[in-house]
Amino acid sequence: MTEEKQVHKIEFFVDGTKYETDKKHMSGLEIKTTAGVEGNYQLFLEEEGDKADRPISDADTVTLEGHIKHFFAVPPATFGRGEHE
């Protein structure tokens, strides 16, 4: 008889949508890929309390264990561009 290994799913949110993974750690790129976020968007981790939200680069690794993580994606900045360029 084979023993089935029960995999604990870890939940996280990106832009309010829930995702699940069996990974305890994911890179910013893996999170964006899982959530279908455009590659040129910046990912941020919402911090608790008064702490500033933390930017997550594609290469950064985030621990998903512990409290449920909430991320949001921001399109690339277009500061300084005029309407008629």
Order of alpha helices (4+ residues) and beta strands (2+ residues): beta-beta-beta-alpha-beta-beta-beta-beta
